[in-house]
Amino acid sequence: MVNAEVWQSLTEELTAKGVTLVAVSKTKPASDIQDLYNLGQRDFGENYVQELVEKQPVLPADIRWHYIGHLQSNKVKYIAPYVYLIHAVDSFKLLEEINKQAAKHNRTIKVLLQMHIANEVTKHGLDANGLTELMEYYEAQKDSLKNVEVCGLMGMATFTDDEEQVRSEFARLHNMYKHIKASYFIAKPYFNTCSMGMSGDYHAAIEEGSTMVRIGSMLFGARNYPA
């Protein structure tokens, strides 16, 4: 069940701040996505390939699909024809595979590099050294990566009530984003996304520099996980 009033309020708040809202629709039926689409939402986030493959054909073609989960290289081919932005690139192998599959469809796929900023081992992502290594390799190989566009960084803060810790993690990600932009993309306007913040911490994320937030439960209610 979509909460139209919350969506309207949230959209007005984020639009005024220049922040993109990605509605996280994982586990939700296509009918809920259609309802939010009818209100005007266009960016939707999924984190299971099979679920996205099932939903995409039965929903409007102009939806901008964001793949927000951990993505295995052998699954890229299933979403390459239509995915708008892949949020969780954490290896050069994955970057190369996205480029390969995008080229097959004569497309350019936007990606974000996922940073590990949380104090939790269960979350994926690069550390600062890994990011530098990936960017150096990318710089050396970028002429062969015409079908992938690195447009920013993404990270998830620790799941904790300690707002100071959350803010420090967001601030660290934003500093890395500014460093990478200045070092590698200073003349590239498409590198413009610092994706951080979800339903419980998006206010802090925006204050620390987020340009894209991923909101699910506020819009759709609790997740529908199988028993």
N, C-alpha and C positions, 0 to 999 in steps of 0.2 A: 504494500500500500504506500503510494507516494504522498509525501507531505508537501502539498503545493505552497502553503504559506511559508514554510521554512525555506523552500527552494527560492521563492520570490525574495525574501528578506536576505538570504545568503547571496543571491545573485547581485542584488543591488549593492550590498556591502563590498563584495569582491570586485565588481566592475568599477566602483569608485576608486578602488586602490590599485587597479590595473593588474589584478590577479586572476588567473584562469582557474575555473572550477572544473575538475574532473569528477563526475558522478560515478562512484565505484559501485558497479551493478553486479558484481560476482555473486553467484547463487540466487540471484533474483530472476523472475520469469521475464520473458520478452515483453509481456503485457505491461509490466511496471516500467520498463525502459521506454516503451511507446508512450505511456502516459507522461513521463517526464520530457520526452522529446516534443510532445504536443504543447507543452508549456513553453518550450523554446530552448531546452538543453540540447547541446550537440556533442559534447565531449563525454565519453563513457569509458570506464576502466574495468578490464577483466583480467583475472590472473590464472585462469585455466584455459589451455589451448582448446581442449575439446568443447568446453562451454562456449567459447567465442565462435568456434567453427559452426556450432549449432544455431547460435543466435543471429549471426551476421546476415545470412540469406533472408531471414524473415522480418528484418527491420529496415528502416529507410536507408537508402544508399549513401546519403550525405552525412551519416553519423561519423564522427571522428573517433575511431576505436583506439584506445590506449591499452597496450599490453603492459600490465604493472607487476606481474609475478616473475619469479625466477624462470628463465627461459632456457631450455636445452637446445643445443644447436640443431639436433635432428628434428625439432618441432617447428623451426622457423618457416619452412616451406609451406606449412598449412595456413599461416596468417599473412605471408608476404604479399598476396594479391591486393590486400585492402587495409592492413594495419596502418594507422596514422603515425603513432609514436610508440616506440618501445622504451620503457622506462628503466630497465634493469640490465644494462650491458656491463659486465664485470670481467670481460676477457677479450683479448684480441681475436681469439678463435671465433667467438660469437659475433664480433664486429664483422669479420671476414665473411661469415656465413650469411649474415643479414645482407651484406653487399651483394653476394653471389645470388641469393634468391630474389632480391629486388631487381637485379639486372635482368633476370629471366622474364620479369613482367614489365620491363621498361619503366621502372619506378625509382624514385629516390625515397628511402625510408628514413625518417627522423629518429634519432636515438638520444637517450640520456645515459651517462655513465653513472653507475650506482656506487656510492661511497658507503663504507661501513663506519658510521659515526656513533652507533649505540654501544653501550656497555653490555651487549648481549651476543653470545657466540652464535645464536640461532639465525641471526640476520646475515644476509649475503652482502657482498660489496668489496670494493677496493680500499686499501689503506693509502696513505699519502704517497708512499714509495711505489706502490702498485700503480697508482694513477700516473705518476711521473713516467714510469716505465712504459705504460700503455700509450701515453701521449707521444713519447719519443719514437716509439715504433710506428704510431699513426702518422707522425710527421714524415718519416722515412718512406712510408708506403702509400701516402694519401692519393698519389696520382692514379693508383689502381683501385681506389675506393670511391669511385664517382657516384655510386648508387646508395651511399649511406651518408647521412648528414648529422654530425655530432652537434647538438644544439644546447647542451647544458649538462648539469649534474643533478642527481637525485639522492636522497638519503632519508632514513627513518630514525627518529630519536628513540632512546630507551623508553620502554613502557614503564613509567614511574610517576608518582605524584610529586616528585622533586622538580619543580618548575625551573629552578636555577640550573639544574643539570641539563634539562631539556633545552633551555635557552643556550647554554654553552655549546651543546652539540650542534644546534642549528647555526649558531654564529661561526663555528669552526667550518661547517659545510659552506656557508656563504663566503667565508674568506678563501676557501679553496676554489670556489667558483670564480671569484674575482681574479685570483692568481692565474688560473687556467685561461680565462678570457684575455687577460693582459699579455700572457706569454705566447698563446697560440692562435687566438681568434680576435685580436684587437681590431682588425678591419672586416670582421665577419658579423654582420648584424643578425644572422640567424642563430648565433650562439647567445641566447637570451633567456634561458630557462634555468631557474634554481628551484627544483621541485622538492618541497618539504612541507609537512603539516597534514594532519588528518583530523577527523572529527573532534578528537579530544585535545589537540594541541595546535590547531591552525592559527589561532590568534597570536600565539607566541612566535610561530613560524613566520608569519607575515611581518611582525615587528622586527624579526631578525633578517629579513630580506627575501622571503619566499616570493616567487612569481607564479607558482602553480600549487594548488592544494588538491588533495584527494579525499573526498567526503562520501561516505557510504551510509552508515547507520542513521545519521541525522536526516537523510533524504528518504531512505527506503525502509527504515526500521531495522530490527534485529536480523541477523543473517539466517538463511534457511539451509542449515546443514543437514544432510541425511542422517537418520538414526543409526 
